[in-house]
């Protein structure tokens, strides 16, 4: 089983990517909410911010872990869109985009 990347690493990456973004306060708030997520079962490989869209790429133990992450994002960050999810070596590889609204 692969280990989970610390959520703080995601926040640092997202904040670094957000430098010069049109809405830094909204970006910081969204990243804080992502940081607050209980990432058990999820490993984030990359998080990037482009304007009002956050892209999250990673792996999950099960597809249900991706669904749980999407419900959290929908409630706390913005509207998630699942770009893809596929089984890869016993893990579910995924790409999500989130339009920040909250």
Kinemage of the C-alpha trace (Angstrom):
@kinemage 1
@onewidth
@group {chain A} dominant
@subgroup {mainchain}
@vectorlist {calphas} color= white
{ca unk a 1} P 0.000 0.000 0.000
{ca unk a 2} L 1.360 3.417 -0.893
{ca unk a 3} L 1.661 6.002 1.851
{ca unk a 4} L -0.341 9.220 1.790
{ca unk a 5} L 1.379 12.517 1.042
{ca unk a 6} L 0.988 14.936 3.960
{ca unk a 7} L -1.829 17.375 3.265
{ca unk a 8} L 0.471 20.264 4.242
{ca unk a 9} L 2.576 19.492 1.157
{ca unk a 10} L -0.495 20.016 -0.997
{ca unk a 11} L -1.184 23.361 0.624
{ca unk a 12} L 2.381 24.534 0.022
{ca unk a 13} L 2.238 23.471 -3.633
{ca unk a 14} L -1.146 25.091 -4.189
{ca unk a 15} L -0.110 28.334 -2.507
{ca unk a 16} L 3.084 28.482 -4.536
{ca unk a 17} L 1.102 27.927 -7.723
{ca unk a 18} L -1.436 30.575 -6.738
{ca unk a 19} L 1.080 33.433 -6.551
{ca unk a 20} L -0.247 36.128 -8.822
{ca unk a 21} L -3.708 34.563 -9.021
{ca unk a 22} L -6.601 36.954 -9.480
{ca unk a 23} L -8.218 36.047 -6.136
{ca unk a 24} L -5.489 35.156 -3.620
{ca unk a 25} L -7.832 35.287 -0.602
{ca unk a 26} L -10.248 32.845 -2.248
{ca unk a 27} L -7.337 30.598 -3.233
{ca unk a 28} L -5.957 30.573 0.306
{ca unk a 29} L -9.416 29.769 1.693
{ca unk a 30} L -9.881 26.893 -0.778
{ca unk a 31} L -6.435 25.478 -0.018
{ca unk a 32} L -7.146 25.687 3.712
{ca unk a 33} L -10.320 23.665 3.212
{ca unk a 34} L -8.458 21.064 1.158
{ca unk a 35} L -5.786 20.943 3.888
{ca unk a 36} L -8.535 20.227 6.441
{ca unk a 37} L -9.648 17.103 4.531
{ca unk a 38} L -8.965 13.742 6.203
{ca unk a 39} L -6.847 12.164 3.472
{ca unk a 40} L -6.985 8.544 4.646
{ca unk a 41} L -7.159 6.349 1.561
{ca unk a 42} L -6.061 9.193 -0.743
{ca unk a 43} L -2.582 10.155 -1.969
{ca unk a 44} L -2.349 13.507 -3.741
{ca unk a 45} L 0.296 13.594 -6.489
{ca unk a 46} L -0.281 17.155 -7.695
{ca unk a 47} L -2.489 20.118 -6.889
{ca unk a 48} L -2.459 23.187 -9.101
{ca unk a 49} L -4.475 26.388 -9.168
{ca unk a 50} L -5.350 28.220 -12.368
{ca unk a 51} L -7.625 31.202 -11.798
{ca unk a 52} L -10.749 29.814 -10.161
{ca unk a 53} L -10.030 26.149 -10.999
{ca unk a 54} L -8.121 23.723 -8.776
{ca unk a 55} L -6.764 20.536 -10.399
{ca unk a 56} L -6.141 17.572 -8.092
{ca unk a 57} L -4.347 14.466 -9.377
{ca unk a 58} L -3.722 11.468 -7.164
{ca unk a 59} L -4.383 7.874 -6.195
{ca unk a 60} L -6.951 6.302 -3.903
{ca unk a 61} L -7.220 2.889 -2.303
{ca unk a 62} L -10.765 2.513 -3.659
{ca unk a 63} L -13.140 4.402 -5.957
{ca unk a 64} L -15.287 5.069 -2.888
{ca unk a 65} L -12.404 7.145 -1.454
{ca unk a 66} L -12.575 9.364 -4.554
{ca unk a 67} L -16.335 9.705 -4.103
{ca unk a 68} L -15.835 10.696 -0.448
{ca unk a 69} L -13.262 13.326 -1.496
{ca unk a 70} L -15.683 14.703 -4.110
{ca unk a 71} L -18.478 15.035 -1.547
{ca unk a 72} L -16.108 16.919 0.762
{ca unk a 73} L -14.979 19.241 -2.039
{ca unk a 74} L -18.569 19.912 -3.091
{ca unk a 75} L -19.515 20.877 0.460
{ca unk a 76} L -16.427 22.898 1.397
{ca unk a 77} L -14.565 24.135 -1.698
{ca unk a 78} L -16.601 24.191 -4.906
{ca unk a 79} L -18.108 22.051 -7.631
{ca unk a 80} L -15.881 19.027 -8.383
{ca unk a 81} L -15.706 17.372 -11.783
{ca unk a 82} L -14.198 13.916 -12.142
{ca unk a 83} L -12.061 14.032 -15.285
{ca unk a 84} L -11.100 10.367 -14.981
{ca unk a 85} L -10.639 7.498 -12.543
{ca unk a 86} L -8.988 4.215 -13.492
{ca unk a 87} L -7.563 1.221 -11.668
{ca unk a 88} L -3.787 1.125 -11.843
{ca unk a 89} L -1.795 -1.461 -9.907
{ca unk a 90} L -4.391 -1.964 -7.184
{ca unk a 91} L -5.012 1.770 -6.766
{ca unk a 92} L -7.560 4.124 -8.349
{ca unk a 93} L -5.740 6.880 -10.222
{ca unk a 94} L -7.853 10.041 -10.565
{ca unk a 95} L -7.952 13.603 -11.824
{ca unk a 96} L -10.453 16.089 -10.385
{ca unk a 97} L -11.057 19.706 -11.218
{ca unk a 98} L -12.866 21.995 -8.802
{ca unk a 99} L -14.424 25.308 -9.718
{ca unk a 100} L -14.068 27.382 -6.569
{ca unk a 101} L -17.378 28.875 -5.507
{ca unk a 102} L -17.424 28.545 -1.728
